């Protein structure tokens, strides 16, 4: 393997790592936005469980899903998509 190829490969790996670590929003931010959206839309308090990333980040498609339910009606749970 020549030196030029090794340097290019290293830079590509470093760039990929930086993009993956620095890009996007955290699950905490997603959860807060979902909770705020539900409260503003329905004028009720909701419990939003931990969001799960279900999109394909490699193609720039991020979708977070979380189970949510009204505080006073936990039996009325549903899934919420956050894009």
KEKEMAR-651885 format. One record per residue (C-alpha): residue number from 1; x, y, z. Coordinates in Angstrom, 1 decimal. Layout:
[NUM [X Y Z]]
...
***
This chain:
[1 [0.0 0.0 0.0]]
[2 [1.6 3.3 -1.0]]
[3 [1.9 6.3 1.3]]
[4 [-0.5 8.5 -0.6]]
[5 [-3.3 5.9 -0.5]]
[6 [-2.8 5.4 3.3]]
[7 [-3.1 9.1 3.9]]
[8 [-6.3 9.4 1.9]]
[9 [-7.8 6.4 3.7]]
[10 [-6.9 7.9 7.1]]
[11 [-8.4 11.2 6.2]]
[12 [-11.6 9.6 4.9]]
[13 [-11.9 7.6 8.1]]
[14 [-11.3 10.7 10.2]]
[15 [-13.9 12.7 8.2]]
[16 [-16.5 9.9 8.6]]
[17 [-15.9 9.8 12.4]]
[18 [-16.3 13.5 12.8]]
[19 [-19.5 13.5 10.7]]
[20 [-21.0 10.7 12.7]]
[21 [-20.1 12.1 16.1]]
[22 [-20.9 15.8 15.4]]
[23 [-23.9 15.4 13.2]]
[24 [-27.5 15.2 14.1]]
[25 [-29.4 15.8 17.3]]
[26 [-29.3 13.8 20.5]]
[27 [-32.1 11.5 21.6]]
[28 [-32.7 13.9 24.5]]
[29 [-33.4 16.7 22.1]]
[30 [-35.7 14.5 20.0]]
[31 [-37.6 13.4 23.2]]
[32 [-38.0 17.1 24.3]]
[33 [-39.3 18.1 20.9]]
[34 [-41.8 15.3 20.8]]
[35 [-43.0 16.1 24.2]]
[36 [-43.3 19.8 23.4]]
[37 [-45.2 19.0 20.1]]
[38 [-47.7 16.8 21.9]]
[39 [-48.3 19.3 24.7]]
[40 [-48.8 22.2 22.2]]
[41 [-51.0 20.2 19.9]]
[42 [-53.3 18.6 22.5]]
[43 [-52.9 20.9 25.6]]
[44 [-52.2 17.8 27.7]]
[45 [-49.1 16.4 29.4]]
[46 [-47.6 13.3 27.8]]
[47 [-45.0 10.8 28.7]]
[48 [-42.6 10.1 25.8]]
[49 [-40.4 7.1 26.2]]
[50 [-36.8 6.8 25.0]]
[51 [-36.7 7.5 21.2]]
[52 [-35.2 4.8 18.9]]
[53 [-33.4 5.6 15.7]]
[54 [-35.0 3.6 12.9]]
[55 [-33.8 5.4 9.8]]
[56 [-30.7 4.8 7.7]]
[57 [-28.2 7.5 8.7]]
[58 [-25.8 6.4 5.9]]
[59 [-28.3 7.7 3.4]]
[60 [-29.2 10.8 5.4]]
[61 [-32.6 9.4 6.4]]
[62 [-33.1 9.7 10.2]]
[63 [-36.4 8.8 11.8]]
[64 [-36.8 8.5 15.5]]
[65 [-39.8 6.5 16.9]]
[66 [-41.0 6.7 20.5]]
[67 [-44.0 5.3 22.4]]
[68 [-46.0 8.1 24.1]]
[69 [-49.1 8.3 26.2]]
[70 [-51.1 11.0 28.1]]
[71 [-50.1 11.2 31.8]]
[72 [-53.6 10.7 32.9]]
[73 [-54.4 7.8 30.4]]
[74 [-51.4 5.4 30.2]]
[75 [-53.5 2.8 28.5]]
[76 [-53.8 5.1 25.5]]
[77 [-50.3 4.6 24.3]]
[78 [-49.2 5.2 20.6]]
[79 [-46.1 5.4 18.5]]
[80 [-44.8 8.8 17.5]]
[81 [-42.5 9.5 14.5]]
[82 [-40.0 12.3 14.7]]
[83 [-38.3 13.3 11.5]]
***
